[in-house]
Amino acid sequence: MRAAICDDQPQALEELKNLLLRIPAVKKVHAYSDMDDFWAALQAGTCYDVVFMDIDWKQEKTGIDFAEKLYELSPYTKLVYVTAYTLDYVEDALLSHANLSGFLKKPVSLEQLERNVEKVRAEQSVSKGKVLIYYQGSHMAVPFQDIFYLESRLHKTSIILRNLEYVCSEKLESLRERLDDRFLKCHKSYLVNMQYIREFRGREIVLEDGRAVPVSKARAREAKERFFDYISNRI
């Protein structure tokens, strides 16, 4: 597990980092006292399984504001809030748009921390309705409903979401076995999520956002039949 800690207090960063490194499941810990550095790391492709976010930053923006931006940049990263003032922020924290996993009260104990790490691991390992992929050093559980299509490229697979793309080293056929029946094999290099199909147009499938994926001649008839069955069962 790769973890990040965001806190404006150097002592708190160091203490939590030392505790995390005592937990066998945690392999790497990066500490950030400057949120600009954290955003730069995410935008450069650094990926974390979990972020421990201090809420009170002694400025206009709080950790709750930062958590919402984290969700935009990395929606499958789990979030654990860390604060000495849980009751002051709990309502805002629960109503914010974030992939929230838990709370830690300062000063953090090893026992508290271990429970939160195990909870994050359990949440990530839930496979129902999600496919677990290994991406840039981290495991991420990507919900089926978020995937528009998958494409095989140069012995890797690109998983295409509405505004994101993940490239993993697994083969398309290997991932296909872990997906459900909403995914249609329309081409040797493509699997498409039928819930996002708008129309069949010649040798292409047009998705609801306007993107198109190819349909091979050999699979065209079967692909249309499967799609019509899928639609009929949903009506």
N, C-alpha and C positions, 0 to 999 in steps of 0.2 A: 504494500500500500504506500502511495506517495501522498504526503501531507504538506499543507502550507499553514503557517500561522501568521495572522495579520493583527498587529497590536502596536500602538505608538509608544509603549513602555518597554525599553530594552530588557529590563530585569524580568518582566513578565514573559517576554519572548524566550529568553534563555531558560527560564524555569520550565515552561511548557515544552520546549524543544527537548530538554533533558529527560522529562517524563515520557514523552512519546518514543524516544529512542530506547527506552527500557521495555517497550512492548514488541515482542517478536514479529508481529504482523506488519509493523511499520518499518519500511525499508529506507525511505528517504524523507527528510524534513527540511523544508525551506522556510526561513523566517523573514518577514517583511515589516518594517516599521514605517515605510513610505508606500502609500497605495499606488503612486505613479509607477514605482518599480514593479509592483505586483501586476498591474494592468499590462505593462510592457512585456512581462514574462508570459502572460497568457496570450497576448497577441502575437508573440514570437513562436507560439506553439507548445509552450510548457503546459502539461496537463496534470491535474491533481485528482486523486480519489476523494479527498476531503479537505475542506478549509476550516480552520478554527478561527473565527472572526470575533475580535473584541468589539463590543457595542459602543462603548463610550470613548470617543476620540478627542474630546475637549475642543471640538470645533463645530461648525454649523452642520456638517454631514456626520452621520453616525454609521456604525457598522451595518445597520439595517439598510441604509441607502446603498452602501457598498455591496451588500448581499444581493440586491436587486440587479446591480450591474453585473455581478458575478454570474447570475442566472442567465443574463443575456449572452455573455461571452462563453460560458461553459455550463449549459443547463443540466448536465448529468453529474456534475461535481456536487457531492454532498456537503452540507453546511452545518457546522456546530457553532452556536453563539457562545461566547465566553464573556462573563460580566460579573461585577460585584453587586450589581443592582438589578437583579432579575425582575422583580415585581414592577420596577419603574418602566420597563420596556416590553414586558411580555405580550401585551395586547398588540402593539405595533409590530412586534416580531412575528407573531402568529398570523397577522393579516398581510404581511409583506409577500411579494412574489419571489419565492426562493425555494431551493430544493433542501428544505430544512430537515435535519435529522435529530437534533437535540440541543440541550443547553448544558453549559458547565458553569458552576458558580466559583468565583475566585475566593480564596486561594484554591486552586485545583488540586485534588488528591489523585494519586495513581489509580485508586479503585474506581473513582468517578470516570477517569479517562479511559480505563480499560473497558468499562461498560459501554461507553459511547463508541469506542472503536469497534467493538464487537457488534453493536447495533448497525453501524455503517456497513460492516462486512456482510451482515445478514441481509440487509436491504439490497445490497449490490448483487447478492447471489440468488435473489428471487428470479426464477427464470420464466414464470408465467407471464405471457404477453410481452416479453423482452428477449433480446438476443444479447448475450454477453460477448463483447469483443475486446481485443487487446490493442490499444491505440496509444502510441508514443509513451510507452512505459507504464501505462495504467489500464486497469480493467474498467470498462464502462458497460452498463446495462442499458441498451437503447430500446425504447418501447417500439413495438411493431407499428403502432398507429402513427408514429412520427416519420417512418421511412417511406419515401416516395418510390424509390427503386434502388436496385443494386446493380453494379456494373463490374464485370471482370476486366481488369486492365493489367497487362504485363505480369501475370501470375499473382496479382493482388486484387483485392475487392474494394471498390469505392461504394460506400453507403451514403446515399443522397437523401438529405432531409430538405425541408422547405428552404432554410437559409444556412445550412451547414453541410459539410461533407467530411466523412471520416474514411481514411484509407487504412485498411488492415491487411496483414500478410496472409490471412486465411483465404482458401479458394472459395469460389462462389458456391460450388456444390456442397462443400462442408457447411457453409452458413445456411444453405437451403434446407438442410436436414433439421435445423433448429428453428425454422420459421413455421408459421401456420399456413392454412390453406387459402388465405387471402392473397398470397404471393404467387404470381403467374409467371411461368417460364415461357417467355415469348420469343426468345432468341438464345442461342448458346451462351451469349455473354451478358444476358439481362434477366433480372427478376423484377417484376413490377407489382406494386401494391394496388390491387384492383379497386380499393376504396377511393383512389385518386384518379381513376380513368374517366376522362370526359367523353372520348370517342375513339373509334378506330377510323383512321383516314389512310386508305391505301395500305402501304406497307409500314405504317407507323401507328403507335398508340399515343394520343395526345392527352396529357395530364391536365388537371384542373388549373394549374398555374401557367399553362402554355408550353411547358417543356414537352419534348417528344422522345420516345424510345422506339427502336426498330422492332419490327416483327419479321421473323424469317418466313420464307415461303413454306417451309416444311411444317411450321407450327401455327400458321395463320388460322386455319379452320378450327383446330383444337382450342386455340387461344380465345377465339370469339365465342365458342360454345361454353367454355369455362366461365368467361366473363358474364354471359347471359344467364347462366345458372346461378352465379354469385348474386347478380342483381335481383333475379326472381326470388331467391331465398330471403332477401332483405326487405322485399316489399310486403 
